């Protein structure tokens, strides 16, 4: 299952609190990318927040994987999760099953 993970800020957290965890965060994100959990990783162009495309069996698995990120574990960021499914509109438009 593909899952869109949108970073959410935590009120009251200052930039200085992130600094000690950034190297470990990058390392863990790379590990999740190499294992196929993180398929795509972006920063939003309009604000300094991450957008991830995950491949997991369920939302629960995605939450568990994200919980291994140091910034999540330390309570500095969170994620809103959006489950995705394939677009089925073409089959409806062109009368072919999929």
C-alpha positions as CSV (number, residue, x, y, z in Angstrom):
1,X,0.0,0.0,0.0
2,X,1.3,3.4,-0.9
3,X,0.9,6.0,1.8
4,X,1.5,9.7,1.7
5,X,3.1,11.0,4.9
6,X,2.9,14.8,5.4
7,X,5.1,16.2,8.2
8,X,3.3,18.2,10.9
9,X,5.0,20.6,13.2
10,X,4.7,20.4,17.0
11,X,3.8,23.7,18.6
12,X,6.5,25.3,20.7
13,X,9.4,23.3,19.3
14,X,12.4,25.5,18.4
15,X,14.9,24.9,15.6
16,X,17.7,24.4,18.2
17,X,16.0,21.2,19.5
18,X,16.3,19.6,16.0
19,X,20.1,20.1,15.6
20,X,21.4,17.2,17.8
21,X,19.2,14.7,16.0
22,X,19.6,15.7,12.3
23,X,22.5,13.3,11.5
24,X,20.7,10.4,13.1
25,X,17.4,11.4,11.3
26,X,19.2,11.4,7.9
27,X,20.8,8.1,8.6
28,X,17.5,6.5,9.6
29,X,15.6,8.0,6.6
30,X,18.3,6.6,4.3
31,X,18.0,3.1,5.9
32,X,14.2,3.2,5.4
33,X,14.8,4.3,1.8
34,X,17.2,1.5,1.2
35,X,14.8,-1.0,2.6
36,X,12.0,0.2,0.3
37,X,9.8,1.7,3.0
38,X,10.4,5.2,1.9
39,X,9.9,5.3,-1.8
40,X,10.2,9.1,-2.3
41,X,11.2,11.9,0.0
42,X,10.7,15.6,-0.6
43,X,10.6,18.9,1.2
44,X,7.6,21.1,0.4
45,X,8.4,24.2,-1.7
46,X,6.1,26.4,0.4
47,X,7.3,25.5,3.9
48,X,10.1,23.5,5.6
49,X,8.2,20.2,6.0
50,X,8.9,16.8,4.6
51,X,6.6,14.8,2.3
52,X,7.3,11.1,2.1
53,X,5.8,8.4,-0.1
54,X,5.9,5.1,1.8
55,X,5.3,1.5,0.8
56,X,3.8,-0.4,3.8
57,X,1.3,-3.2,4.3
58,X,-0.9,-0.9,6.5
59,X,-1.3,2.5,8.1
60,X,-0.2,0.8,11.4
61,X,3.0,-0.4,9.8
62,X,3.7,3.1,8.4
63,X,3.2,4.6,11.8
64,X,5.6,2.1,13.3
65,X,8.2,2.8,10.7
66,X,7.9,6.6,11.1
67,X,8.2,6.2,14.8
68,X,11.7,4.9,14.3
69,X,12.8,8.3,13.0
70,X,14.6,10.3,15.7
71,X,12.7,13.5,15.2
72,X,9.4,11.6,15.6
73,X,10.7,9.6,18.5
74,X,11.8,12.8,20.3
75,X,8.4,14.4,19.7
76,X,9.7,17.1,17.5
77,X,7.6,16.3,14.4
78,X,4.6,14.2,13.5
79,X,3.1,13.0,10.3
80,X,-0.4,12.9,8.9
81,X,-0.9,9.7,6.9
82,X,-3.0,9.5,3.7
83,X,-3.6,6.0,2.3
84,X,-3.5,6.0,-1.5
85,X,-5.1,3.7,-4.1
86,X,-4.6,3.4,-7.8
87,X,-6.6,5.7,-10.0
88,X,-9.5,3.8,-11.6
89,X,-10.9,6.5,-13.7
90,X,-9.4,5.4,-17.0
91,X,-11.3,2.1,-16.9
92,X,-14.6,3.9,-16.3
93,X,-13.8,6.4,-19.1
94,X,-12.7,3.8,-21.7
95,X,-14.9,0.9,-20.6
96,X,-12.1,-1.6,-19.9
97,X,-11.6,-3.5,-16.7
98,X,-8.3,-3.3,-15.1
